[in-house]
Amino acid sequence: MIDAIQTTDLLAPETVGVSTDPHSGVTKPCEECGEAFTPATTRQRFCGNACRQAAHRKSSTHRNYLDKQKQRRLLRRNNRTRLLYRDKAFNNGLGSMSGPTPSSILPLSSCDLPKI
């Protein structure tokens, strides 16, 4: 049989999860850190902004958003690079701004130069 002391221990606010503040309702654990808090609304899931933000950054939705942003950034950079170097794409990568390559320079021995 349970005596009165054991009953009061079982119904202690820490055990039941009820706030000791007479003006508040039931406390619930934060979904991120696990700390007990009194929610301001029934929809509140986190004890504060830091936990809410940390949970959002761990979510798959945020990861997908970051991946999309990375792809957009790479696409912009590649398009910009393509525009900047489009004149170099002609002549197998040798544009008008590039100098002659060693293979395009003929050796002097192959030319018929007059002897002085």
C-alpha positions in Angstrom: 0.0 0.0 0.0 1.2 3.5 -0.8 1.4 5.9 2.1 0.9 9.6 2.0 4.6 10.5 1.7 5.0 8.4 -1.4 1.8 9.9 -2.9 3.1 13.4 -2.5 6.4 12.4 -4.0 4.6 11.0 -7.1 2.5 14.1 -7.4 5.4 16.6 -7.1 5.5 19.2 -9.8 8.8 18.0 -11.1 7.5 14.5 -11.6 4.2 15.4 -13.2 5.7 18.1 -15.4 3.4 20.9 -14.2 4.7 24.4 -13.7 4.8 25.7 -10.1 3.6 29.1 -11.3 -0.1 29.4 -10.4 -0.8 31.5 -13.6 0.6 29.1 -16.1 -0.6 25.9 -17.6 1.2 22.7 -18.2 4.9 22.7 -19.2 6.2 20.7 -22.1 9.6 19.8 -23.3 11.4 21.7 -26.0 11.7 19.6 -29.2 15.3 20.8 -29.7 17.0 20.9 -26.3 14.5 19.0 -24.2 14.2 21.7 -21.5 10.7 22.1 -20.0 9.0 25.4 -20.9 5.6 27.0 -20.6 4.3 27.5 -24.2 2.6 30.9 -24.9 0.3 29.2 -27.4 -0.7 25.6 -28.0 1.3 25.6 -31.2 4.6 26.6 -29.7 7.2 23.7 -30.0 10.5 25.3 -28.9 11.6 27.2 -25.8 13.1 30.1 -27.7 14.3 31.5 -30.9 17.7 29.8 -30.7 16.2 26.3 -30.4 13.7 27.1 -33.2 16.5 28.3 -35.5 18.7 25.3 -34.7 15.9 22.8 -35.4 15.2 24.6 -38.7 18.8 24.5 -39.8 18.9 20.7 -39.2 15.7 20.1 -41.2 15.6 18.5 -44.6 13.7 21.5 -45.9 16.5 23.9 -45.1 19.1 21.5 -46.6 17.1 21.4 -49.9 16.9 25.2 -49.9 20.7 25.4 -49.4 21.3 22.9 -52.2 19.1 24.9 -54.6 20.9 28.1 -53.7 24.2 26.5 -54.3 23.1 25.3 -57.8 21.8 28.8 -58.7 25.1 30.3 -57.5 27.1 27.9 -59.6 24.9 28.4 -62.6 25.3 32.2 -62.4 29.1 31.9 -62.0 29.4 29.5 -64.9 27.2 31.7 -67.1 29.3 34.8 -66.2 32.5 32.9 -66.9 31.2 31.7 -70.2 30.3 35.3 -71.2 33.7 36.7 -70.1 35.7 34.1 -72.1 33.4 33.5 -75.1 36.0 35.1 -77.5 38.6 32.5 -76.3 36.3 29.6 -77.3 37.1 30.1 -81.0 40.0 28.5 -82.7 40.2 25.6 -80.3 40.6 27.9 -77.3 43.1 30.2 -79.0 41.3 33.6 -79.3 42.5 36.8 -80.8 43.8 37.9 -77.4 46.1 34.9 -77.0 49.5 34.8 -78.5 50.9 32.3 -81.0 51.5 28.8 -79.8 54.8 27.0 -80.4 53.2 24.6 -82.8 52.0 27.4 -85.1 55.5 29.0 -85.3 57.6 27.6 -88.1 61.2 26.9 -87.5 63.7 29.2 -89.3 65.3 26.2 -91.1 62.1 25.5 -93.0 62.0 29.1 -94.5 64.0 30.0 -97.6 65.7 33.2 -96.4 68.3 35.0 -98.5 71.8 34.7 -97.1 73.4 38.0 -96.4 
